């Protein structure tokens, strides 16, 4: 791959491809270029008839902290225009962003997520969207960007379907990051095992799925997708884009935390410190 932060290994003998997010110094968070490289790798695997299973993981025993917030709002910028981005621009950009997650939800190969360390924001969405996900009680999950942009972000249909409305509302309205072992809902992940066993168990499940007929996997995935589209995910392809585009146009009151303004004035590191002071360091 052109971007060394995304590593793809395809094993045609075992029929398993391993896609590794390789940005450990940033907890495997990703900017638009890295996300596009991930999408290109996934397309490569999707078009390879010898591969049955895609195993998604992160280097350094961390799954992914999601989108790199150092780039928050910058993806909307246009050259030579210092005005606020138009809704036209926001919707166009957000359609590209969310198509990445939509494609993963409807991916034609079986997907296994090796969810270690942290699964936050977009990383949490990928973990929830995988067919099979293995985490540990100490894996930390959540949507912390809710504290930057408000609690309407990401794929609401996915959260409600996989988390249930009670837990989805809690995580989005509070912006908490919670250890899997402390979640009130037991079936968010396919399996929860000791941290030292997450990688091994993920490989075992990928190998087990790879014994299935390749066409059988694809037919099953399409059947599941049709059922989900008619129930849990109906309307998600347009709704998630609109929700996110509108949410990035918030008006902040004087006593509310504005991440983009804080970052512009004092830098990303100090903006995170201001966020923690506003919400309280021990509040998730």
C-alpha positions, 0 to 999 in steps of 0.5 A: 500500500502507498500509505505505510499506516495501512498494511494489507496481508493476503493469505490465499492458502488460508483465504484470510486477509489481515488489514492492520491500522499502523499508526500506533503513536496516534492510537491508530486514529486516521485522517482522510488520506489514511481512511482512503487507503483503508478503503482501497485495501478493502476494495482490493480484498472485496475483489479477490475471489481467493479471500473469504474473510477480512480480519481488521486489527490495529498495531500496538494492541490498539484497535483504533481511536477513530478519526484524527481530531487534529483534522476536525473541520479541516476536511471541509476547507476549500482553497481561497475561501475563508468563509464557513464551509457551505452545507453543500460542501459539508454534505459532499464531503460527508457522503465520501466519509460515510460511504466508507462505513456504509461499504463496510457494513455491506461488505461482501466478505466476512469481517472479523474485528480484533478489538484491543485497547481502544475502539473510539469514534469511527473505530467503535463504528467499525467494531460494531459494523463487523460481522464478528468482533472480539474484545476484552473487558478492558477495551475502552469504547465510546464516541468522545467526539460527541463532546466536540460536535454534540450528540448527533454524530456517526451512524445513529442506525448502527448504534441503535441496532447494535447497542440498543437505544438506552446504551446508544443514548447514554454514550452519545449524550454523555460522550463517555468512554467506557470499558467493555467490562463496565457496559450494562449490555452484554452482547455488544461484541461477539465474544469478550475474552482476556486481553491476552487472548483477543488476537488468538481468538480473532484468528481462530474465528477467522479461520473457522469462517474461512472453512465455509463455502465462499459463495455461501458467505457472500449469499449469507452477507447479502441476506443479512444485509437485506433484512437489516436494510428493511429494519434496523438500517432503513434510511441510514445512508442518507440520515447519517450524512445529514445528521453529521453535516448539520451537527458540524454547524452548531452555535456554541453558547459562551459557557459551552465547550467549542473544540474547533475554537479552542484548537484554533486559539491554543492548539490541539493538545491544549484543546483536549485539556480544556475539554477535560476541564469542562467535562471533568477528567473522571467523567469518561 
